[in-house]
Amino acid sequence: MTDTARSLSALQALLADNTAGDISPQDLRDVLVSALGGYGGLHVTAGATLQACTATPVLLTQWTGVFASDQMTPAHATDDVTATVAMTARASVSLAFTSSAAVAVTFEIRKNAVLVTGAKSTSTVVTTGETMGAHIEAVVSLAASDVLTVYVSSASASNVTVQEGQFVVTRVA
């Protein structure tokens, strides 16, 4: 049989009172797959691509590769990470970037194109070309097929270049 990753509520139902001895070896394997899996992400290394941005947030499109994954589908072609099962996950973004203008640059995590509450980081570039950092972490509930993305905006028109960055999603429940 195929091992199946399950949601927390499904695991709780699967492992309810075992006085009748109905917990099968397959049920236990499903618990292990669910508890020890759930990760994936995107990265950029030595990035040199400019991305235009303004006050209106746009999808960050500078990812160049994917990390190993389980229970998630990271895709740098579409710049997103999709959950394949329901879960609670920690989404983490770490970036080193430059801007073509002295401006406040904001990065945010979105679920299904909607800002995740509190998942935003703004860095103010003082000197054009200066390398800045941004870091965001959030815990988010995901249904199977929910899509996580990173968006970028700036207080006024500029070009942002992410030089190094990681967008990692890890199942926590």
C-alpha atoms as a printed R data frame, in Angstrom:
    type eleno elety resid chain resno       x      y       z
1   ATOM     1    CA   MET     A     1   0.000  0.000   0.000
2   ATOM     2    CA   THR     A     2   1.025  3.570  -0.561
3   ATOM     3    CA   ASP     A     3   1.881  5.637   2.507
4   ATOM     4    CA   THR     A     4  -0.432  8.655   2.711
5   ATOM     5    CA   ALA     A     5   0.270 12.058   4.245
6   ATOM     6    CA   ARG     A     6  -2.774 13.135   6.250
7   ATOM     7    CA   SER     A     7  -4.062 16.258   7.987
8   ATOM     8    CA   LEU     A     8  -3.872 16.555  11.770
9   ATOM     9    CA   SER     A     9  -7.618 15.933  12.171
10  ATOM    10    CA   ALA     A    10  -7.396 12.832   9.943
11  ATOM    11    CA   LEU     A    11  -4.477 11.537  12.041
12  ATOM    12    CA   GLN     A    12  -6.405 12.129  15.260
13  ATOM    13    CA   ALA     A    13  -9.348 10.143  13.873
14  ATOM    14    CA   LEU     A    14  -7.023  7.413  12.591
15  ATOM    15    CA   LEU     A    15  -5.351  7.036  15.980
16  ATOM    16    CA   ALA     A    16  -8.393  7.433  18.176
17  ATOM    17    CA   ASP     A    17  -8.892  5.082  21.117
18  ATOM    18    CA   ASN     A    18  -7.125  1.840  20.219
19  ATOM    19    CA   THR     A    19  -8.855 -0.430  22.747
20  ATOM    20    CA   ALA     A    20 -10.182 -2.551  19.869
21  ATOM    21    CA   GLY     A    21  -6.677 -2.805  18.373
22  ATOM    22    CA   ASP     A    22  -7.684 -1.368  14.972
23  ATOM    23    CA   ILE     A    23  -4.530  0.695  14.377
24  ATOM    24    CA   SER     A    24  -2.871 -1.066  11.486
25  ATOM    25    CA   PRO     A    25   0.783 -1.011  10.428
26  ATOM    26    CA   GLN     A    26  -0.339  1.113   7.441
27  ATOM    27    CA   ASP     A    27  -1.942  3.630   9.823
28  ATOM    28    CA   LEU     A    28   1.365  3.916  11.685
29  ATOM    29    CA   ARG     A    29   3.309  4.412   8.437
30  ATOM    30    CA   ASP     A    30   0.833  7.158   7.476
31  ATOM    31    CA   VAL     A    31   1.503  8.851  10.830
32  ATOM    32    CA   LEU     A    32   5.259  8.761  10.183
33  ATOM    33    CA   VAL     A    33   4.908 10.145   6.648
34  ATOM    34    CA   SER     A    34   2.637 12.914   7.934
35  ATOM    35    CA   ALA     A    35   4.742 13.834  10.957
36  ATOM    36    CA   LEU     A    36   8.164 13.707   9.316
37  ATOM    37    CA   GLY     A    37   7.295 15.131   5.888
38  ATOM    38    CA   GLY     A    38   6.077 18.440   4.604
39  ATOM    39    CA   TYR     A    39   8.752 20.704   3.188
40  ATOM    40    CA   GLY     A    40   9.694 22.485   0.015
41  ATOM    41    CA   GLY     A    41  10.789 25.826  -1.311
42  ATOM    42    CA   LEU     A    42  12.418 28.062  -3.868
43  ATOM    43    CA   HIS     A    43  15.814 29.737  -4.040
44  ATOM    44    CA   VAL     A    44  17.914 32.180  -6.031
45  ATOM    45    CA   THR     A    45  21.710 32.159  -6.027
46  ATOM    46    CA   ALA     A    46  23.889 34.902  -7.555
47  ATOM    47    CA   GLY     A    47  20.781 36.597  -8.919
48  ATOM    48    CA   ALA     A    48  21.267 39.411 -11.403
49  ATOM    49    CA   THR     A    49  17.775 39.873 -12.871
50  ATOM    50    CA   LEU     A    50  16.080 43.243 -12.419
51  ATOM    51    CA   GLN     A    51  12.410 43.277 -11.508
52  ATOM    52    CA   ALA     A    52  10.418 46.468 -11.869
53  ATOM    53    CA   CYS     A    53   8.172 47.324  -8.945
54  ATOM    54    CA   THR     A    54   5.966 50.164  -7.766
55  ATOM    55    CA   ALA     A    55   3.575 50.757  -4.868
56  ATOM    56    CA   THR     A    56   1.331 47.963  -6.188
57  ATOM    57    CA   PRO     A    57   2.665 44.577  -5.008
58  ATOM    58    CA   VAL     A    58   3.647 42.139  -7.781
59  ATOM    59    CA   LEU     A    59   4.706 38.498  -7.750
60  ATOM    60    CA   LEU     A    60   8.433 38.098  -7.079
61  ATOM    61    CA   THR     A    61   9.696 36.311 -10.203
62  ATOM    62    CA   GLN     A    62  13.424 35.974  -9.530
63  ATOM    63    CA   TRP     A    63  13.516 32.407  -8.187
64  ATOM    64    CA   THR     A    64  15.877 30.158 -10.140
65  ATOM    65    CA   GLY     A    65  15.557 26.746  -8.516
66  ATOM    66    CA   VAL     A    66  13.660 24.511  -6.131
67  ATOM    67    CA   PHE     A    67  14.592 22.697  -2.936
68  ATOM    68    CA   ALA     A    68  13.771 19.047  -2.288
69  ATOM    69    CA   SER     A    69  10.122 18.644  -1.396
70  ATOM    70    CA   ASP     A    70   7.540 16.365   0.170
71  ATOM    71    CA   GLN     A    71   3.798 17.132   0.504
72  ATOM    72    CA   MET     A    72   4.445 20.363  -1.426
73  ATOM    73    CA   THR     A    73   5.140 21.274  -5.018
74  ATOM    74    CA   PRO     A    74   7.627 24.134  -5.425
75  ATOM    75    CA   ALA     A    75   7.785 25.559  -8.959
76  ATOM    76    CA   HIS     A    76  10.213 28.303  -9.959
77  ATOM    77    CA   ALA     A    77   8.539 28.487 -13.395
78  ATOM    78    CA   THR     A    78   5.413 29.844 -11.653
79  ATOM    79    CA   ASP     A    79   7.232 31.216  -8.576
80  ATOM    80    CA   ASP     A    80   5.106 29.407  -6.006
81  ATOM    81    CA   VAL     A    81   4.874 26.554  -3.509
82  ATOM    82    CA   THR     A    82   1.654 24.510  -3.514
83  ATOM    83    CA   ALA     A    83   0.522 22.297  -0.615
84  ATOM    84    CA   THR     A    84  -0.555 18.812  -1.687
85  ATOM    85    CA   VAL     A    85  -2.281 17.968   1.630
86  ATOM    86    CA   ALA     A    86  -3.958 20.049   4.330
87  ATOM    87    CA   MET     A    87  -1.475 21.208   6.979
88  ATOM    88    CA   THR     A    88  -0.288 24.006   9.203
89  ATOM    89    CA   ALA     A    89   3.058 25.258   7.925
90  ATOM    90    CA   ARG     A    90   5.763 27.775   8.670
91  ATOM    91    CA   ALA     A    91   6.653 29.912   5.663
92  ATOM    92    CA   SER     A    92  10.034 31.616   5.807
93  ATOM    93    CA   VAL     A    93  11.581 34.079   3.359
94  ATOM    94    CA   SER     A    94  15.169 35.380   3.587
95  ATOM    95    CA   LEU     A    95  16.492 37.725   0.909
96  ATOM    96    CA   ALA     A    96  19.551 39.832   0.088
97  ATOM    97    CA   PHE     A    97  18.610 42.427  -2.533
98  ATOM    98    CA   THR     A    98  19.538 45.722  -4.153
99  ATOM    99    CA   SER     A    99  17.383 48.508  -5.547
100 ATOM   100    CA   SER     A   100  17.983 50.968  -8.379
101 ATOM   101    CA   ALA     A   101  16.615 53.782  -6.203
102 ATOM   102    CA   ALA     A   102  16.765 54.933  -2.596
103 ATOM   103    CA   VAL     A   103  13.318 53.678  -1.594
104 ATOM   104    CA   ALA     A   104  11.405 51.530   0.894
105 ATOM   105    CA   VAL     A   105  11.036 47.997  -0.516
106 ATOM   106    CA   THR     A   106   8.420 45.634   0.908
107 ATOM   107    CA   PHE     A   107   8.242 41.852   0.566
108 ATOM   108    CA   GLU     A   108   5.219 39.837   1.674
109 ATOM   109    CA   ILE     A   109   4.002 36.244   1.778
110 ATOM   110    CA   ARG     A   110   0.648 35.577   0.145
111 ATOM   111    CA   LYS     A   111  -1.676 32.584   0.243
112 ATOM   112    CA   ASN     A   112  -3.805 32.244  -2.883
113 ATOM   113    CA   ALA     A   113  -2.736 35.814  -3.823
114 ATOM   114    CA   VAL     A   114  -3.997 37.274  -0.495
115 ATOM   115    CA   LEU     A   115  -1.555 38.741   2.059
116 ATOM   116    CA   VAL     A   116  -0.973 36.451   5.040
117 ATOM   117    CA   THR     A   117  -1.650 38.610   8.105
118 ATOM   118    CA   GLY     A   118   1.615 39.922   9.551
119 ATOM   119    CA   ALA     A   119   3.770 38.324   6.832
120 ATOM   120    CA   LYS     A   120   5.464 41.485   5.587
121 ATOM   121    CA   SER     A   121   8.927 43.038   5.784
122 ATOM   122    CA   THR     A   122   9.989 46.520   4.677
123 ATOM   123    CA   SER     A   123  13.606 47.610   4.247
124 ATOM   124    CA   THR     A   124  14.576 51.174   3.392
125 ATOM   125    CA   VAL     A   125  17.342 51.457   0.818
126 ATOM   126    CA   VAL     A   126  19.364 54.590   1.624
127 ATOM   127    CA   THR     A   127  22.042 54.311  -1.056
128 ATOM   128    CA   THR     A   128  21.271 53.049  -4.559
129 ATOM   129    CA   GLY     A   129  22.925 49.675  -5.146
130 ATOM   130    CA   GLU     A   130  23.336 48.995  -1.427
131 ATOM   131    CA   THR     A   131  22.701 45.355  -0.464
132 ATOM   132    CA   MET     A   132  19.800 45.087   1.950
133 ATOM   133    CA   GLY     A   133  18.197 42.167   3.747
134 ATOM   134    CA   ALA     A   134  14.627 41.099   4.351
135 ATOM   135    CA   HIS     A   135  13.253 38.264   6.447
136 ATOM   136    CA   ILE     A   136   9.664 37.124   6.959
137 ATOM   137    CA   GLU     A   137   8.205 34.187   8.891
138 ATOM   138    CA   ALA     A   138   4.587 33.225   9.324
139 ATOM   139    CA   VAL     A   139   2.542 30.243  10.412
140 ATOM   140    CA   VAL     A   140  -0.274 29.573   7.989
141 ATOM   141    CA   SER     A   141  -3.091 27.016   7.656
142 ATOM   142    CA   LEU     A   142  -3.099 25.402   4.232
143 ATOM   143    CA   ALA     A   143  -5.685 23.292   2.471
144 ATOM   144    CA   ALA     A   144  -4.555 20.874  -0.205
145 ATOM   145    CA   SER     A   145  -3.850 22.964  -3.337
146 ATOM   146    CA   ASP     A   146  -3.345 26.275  -1.488
147 ATOM   147    CA   VAL     A   147  -0.572 28.293  -3.150
148 ATOM   148    CA   LEU     A   148   2.061 30.361  -1.321
149 ATOM   149    CA   THR     A   149   3.964 33.139  -3.091
150 ATOM   150    CA   VAL     A   150   6.191 36.117  -2.327
151 ATOM   151    CA   TYR     A   151   5.252 39.594  -3.575
152 ATOM   152    CA   VAL     A   152   7.365 42.749  -3.789
153 ATOM   153    CA   SER     A   153   6.544 46.459  -3.914
154 ATOM   154    CA   SER     A   154   8.366 49.762  -3.444
155 ATOM   155    CA   ALA     A   155   7.284 53.188  -2.251
156 ATOM   156    CA   SER     A   156   8.124 54.604  -5.703
157 ATOM   157    CA   ALA     A   157   9.187 53.067  -9.004
158 ATOM   158    CA   SER     A   158  12.432 51.109  -8.808
159 ATOM   159    CA   ASN     A   159  14.106 47.941 -10.022
160 ATOM   160    CA   VAL     A   160  14.830 45.319  -7.397
161 ATOM   161    CA   THR     A   161  17.391 42.532  -7.809
162 ATOM   162    CA   VAL     A   162  17.357 39.600  -5.411
163 ATOM   163    CA   GLN     A   163  20.966 38.424  -5.211
164 ATOM   164    CA   GLU     A   164  20.488 35.547  -2.781
165 ATOM   165    CA   GLY     A   165  17.270 34.225  -1.345
166 ATOM   166    CA   GLN     A   166  15.278 31.335   0.033
167 ATOM   167    CA   PHE     A   167  11.540 30.763   0.363
168 ATOM   168    CA   VAL     A   168  11.052 27.668   2.527
169 ATOM   169    CA   VAL     A   169   7.768 26.138   3.661
170 ATOM   170    CA   THR     A   170   7.820 23.489   6.415
171 ATOM   171    CA   ARG     A   171   4.898 21.537   7.818
172 ATOM   172    CA   VAL     A   172   4.465 22.004  11.580
173 ATOM   173    CA   ALA     A   173   1.136 20.163  12.075
